[in-house]
């Protein structure tokens, strides 16, 4: 597993984020944006994935974009990430953008290792995910959700459900008495992902137990 680190290597708070090769060029800026929003020290670990749809999807699902189906290999990806979270004196949070944010949400249902989840514009439209949330309880104590205010304004039959899905997911977390928030950012899905993710992690640092 290929990783890249930012921030304070000795910090108690460790943030885990799956990224693509292309996203790595934004990580320094993201780390700086987190620093601007919190006084807490953190270590940010970017975990590079080679196949976004394959490695971050919790189960197999048909293609939504072109012919890129979802492989459902998140279990294996999570196993590798948990190997990075072995120090008992650290507090681990997981987060990301888009499908990585969905992966982070899903991971919080699999293990108690993550005290916080930073889900920026998560792909909660993913087939079956809302049913999964309604049938299970997260093991994390603090969950940040966000969405662009134009993301649901699309003619795509699957993506257009994202607004209703995230509202329902937020209400579900509130029912579970989880410390959570839902923030609406301006714009569509592709605007300022590193800033949106930085806001998510900063909120988690301030609100995790």
C-alpha positions as CSV (number, residue, x, y, z in Angstrom):
1,X,0.0,0.0,0.0
2,X,1.5,3.3,-1.2
3,X,1.2,6.1,1.3
4,X,2.1,9.8,1.5
5,X,2.2,11.8,4.8
6,X,1.6,15.4,5.7
7,X,1.4,17.4,8.9
8,X,3.0,16.5,12.2
9,X,4.3,12.9,12.2
10,X,4.1,12.8,16.0
11,X,0.5,14.1,16.3
12,X,-2.0,12.1,18.3
13,X,-4.7,12.7,15.7
14,X,-4.2,10.7,12.5
15,X,-6.3,11.4,9.4
16,X,-6.6,8.7,6.7
17,X,-7.7,9.6,3.2
18,X,-7.8,7.3,0.1
19,X,-6.7,9.3,-3.0
20,X,-5.9,8.7,-6.7
21,X,-2.5,9.6,-8.2
22,X,-4.0,12.8,-9.7
23,X,-5.3,13.9,-6.2
24,X,-1.8,13.8,-4.7
25,X,-0.9,17.1,-6.2
26,X,-3.6,18.7,-4.0
27,X,-2.7,17.2,-0.7
28,X,-0.2,19.8,0.4
29,X,-2.9,22.5,-0.2
30,X,-5.5,20.4,1.6
31,X,-3.2,20.0,4.7
32,X,-2.6,23.7,4.7
33,X,-6.3,24.4,4.6
34,X,-6.9,22.0,7.5
35,X,-4.2,23.9,9.5
36,X,-6.0,27.2,8.8
37,X,-9.2,25.8,10.3
38,X,-8.0,24.2,13.5
39,X,-5.4,24.6,16.1
40,X,-5.1,20.8,16.6
41,X,-2.0,19.0,15.5
42,X,-2.6,16.2,12.9
43,X,-0.9,13.7,10.8
44,X,-2.5,13.2,7.4
45,X,-1.9,9.9,5.6
46,X,-3.0,9.8,1.9
47,X,-3.5,6.2,0.8
48,X,-3.1,5.9,-3.0
49,X,-5.6,3.6,-4.7
50,X,-5.0,2.4,-8.3
51,X,-8.6,1.6,-9.3
52,X,-11.1,4.0,-7.7
53,X,-14.3,2.1,-8.6
54,X,-12.8,-1.3,-7.8
55,X,-11.0,-0.6,-4.5
56,X,-13.4,1.8,-2.8
57,X,-16.9,0.3,-3.5
58,X,-18.3,-1.7,-0.6
59,X,-20.0,-4.2,-2.9
60,X,-20.4,-4.8,-6.6
61,X,-22.7,-2.5,-8.6
62,X,-23.4,-1.8,-12.2
63,X,-21.7,1.1,-14.0
64,X,-23.1,4.6,-13.5
65,X,-20.6,6.4,-15.6
66,X,-19.9,4.9,-19.0
67,X,-18.8,1.2,-18.6
68,X,-16.9,1.5,-15.3
69,X,-18.7,-0.9,-13.0
70,X,-18.0,-1.1,-9.3
71,X,-15.8,-4.0,-8.2
72,X,-16.8,-4.2,-4.5
73,X,-13.2,-4.6,-3.1
74,X,-13.5,-2.2,-0.2
75,X,-13.0,-5.0,2.4
76,X,-9.5,-5.6,1.1
77,X,-8.7,-1.9,1.0
78,X,-10.0,-1.4,4.6
79,X,-7.8,-4.3,5.8
80,X,-4.7,-2.5,4.4
81,X,-5.7,0.8,6.0
82,X,-6.3,-0.8,9.4
83,X,-2.7,-1.9,9.3
84,X,-1.8,1.8,9.4
85,X,-3.9,2.3,12.5
86,X,-2.3,0.0,15.1
87,X,-1.0,2.6,17.6
88,X,-3.3,2.5,20.6
89,X,-2.3,6.0,21.8
90,X,-3.5,7.6,18.6
91,X,-6.9,8.8,17.5
92,X,-7.8,7.8,14.0
93,X,-10.3,9.4,11.6
94,X,-11.1,8.5,8.1
95,X,-12.4,10.6,5.2
96,X,-12.2,11.6,1.6
97,X,-14.1,13.0,-1.3
98,X,-16.8,11.4,-3.5
99,X,-16.4,7.6,-3.6
100,X,-13.6,7.8,-1.0
101,X,-16.1,9.6,1.3
102,X,-18.6,6.8,0.7
103,X,-15.9,4.3,1.6
104,X,-15.1,6.3,4.8
105,X,-18.8,6.2,5.8
106,X,-19.0,2.4,5.0
107,X,-15.7,1.8,7.0
108,X,-17.3,3.4,10.1
109,X,-19.8,0.6,10.2
110,X,-17.1,-2.1,10.0
111,X,-14.7,-1.1,12.8
112,X,-14.5,0.9,16.0
113,X,-11.1,2.1,15.1
114,X,-12.2,5.4,13.6
115,X,-13.5,8.0,16.0
116,X,-14.5,10.4,13.2
117,X,-15.6,10.4,9.6
118,X,-15.0,13.3,7.2
119,X,-17.3,12.6,4.2
120,X,-17.1,15.4,1.7
121,X,-19.6,15.0,-1.1
122,X,-20.0,11.3,-0.5
123,X,-21.4,9.1,-3.2
124,X,-24.5,8.2,-1.1
125,X,-26.4,7.5,-4.3
126,X,-24.4,4.2,-4.5
127,X,-26.9,1.4,-5.1
128,X,-28.1,-0.1,-1.8
129,X,-26.1,2.2,0.5
130,X,-29.0,4.0,2.1
131,X,-30.7,0.7,2.9
132,X,-27.4,-0.4,4.5
133,X,-27.3,2.8,6.7
134,X,-30.9,2.2,7.8
135,X,-30.2,-1.4,8.8
136,X,-26.9,-0.8,10.6
137,X,-25.3,1.6,13.1
138,X,-22.1,3.4,12.7
139,X,-19.3,2.7,15.2
140,X,-17.8,6.3,14.9
141,X,-18.8,9.1,17.3
142,X,-18.5,12.1,14.9
143,X,-19.6,12.2,11.3
144,X,-19.3,15.2,8.9
145,X,-21.4,15.2,5.7
146,X,-21.4,17.8,2.9
147,X,-22.7,18.2,-0.6
148,X,-22.6,20.9,-3.3
149,X,-25.9,22.7,-3.6
150,X,-26.0,21.9,-7.4
151,X,-25.1,18.2,-7.1
152,X,-28.6,17.0,-7.1
153,X,-29.6,19.3,-10.0
154,X,-28.9,16.9,-12.7
155,X,-30.9,14.8,-15.2
156,X,-28.9,11.7,-14.4
157,X,-31.4,9.3,-12.8
158,X,-29.0,7.9,-10.2
159,X,-26.9,11.0,-9.3
160,X,-30.1,13.2,-9.0
161,X,-31.0,11.1,-5.9
162,X,-27.9,12.3,-4.0
163,X,-29.6,15.2,-2.2
164,X,-32.4,13.1,-0.8
165,X,-30.0,10.4,0.1
166,X,-27.7,12.6,2.1
167,X,-30.6,14.3,3.9
168,X,-31.9,10.9,4.9
169,X,-28.5,9.7,5.9
170,X,-28.0,12.8,8.1
171,X,-31.4,12.1,9.8
172,X,-30.4,8.5,10.3
173,X,-27.2,9.5,12.1
174,X,-29.1,12.0,14.3
175,X,-31.5,9.2,15.3
176,X,-28.4,7.2,16.4
177,X,-27.4,10.2,18.6
178,X,-24.2,10.6,16.6
179,X,-22.4,14.0,16.7
180,X,-22.9,15.0,13.1
181,X,-23.4,17.9,10.7
182,X,-24.5,18.4,7.1
183,X,-22.9,21.3,5.3
184,X,-24.0,22.6,1.9
185,X,-21.2,24.0,-0.3
186,X,-21.8,26.2,-3.3
187,X,-21.4,24.6,-6.7
188,X,-21.4,21.2,-8.3
189,X,-19.5,18.0,-7.5
190,X,-16.2,19.0,-9.1
191,X,-15.6,22.3,-7.3
192,X,-12.8,22.7,-4.8
193,X,-12.6,19.1,-3.6
194,X,-9.5,19.7,-1.6
195,X,-11.0,22.7,0.3
196,X,-14.2,20.7,0.9
197,X,-12.3,17.8,2.3
198,X,-10.1,20.1,4.4
199,X,-13.3,21.6,5.9
200,X,-14.5,18.1,6.7
201,X,-11.4,16.9,8.4
202,X,-11.1,20.2,10.4
203,X,-14.7,19.7,11.7
204,X,-13.8,16.1,12.7
205,X,-10.7,17.3,14.6
206,X,-12.8,19.8,16.5
207,X,-15.7,17.5,17.3
208,X,-14.4,13.9,17.6
209,X,-14.4,12.5,21.2
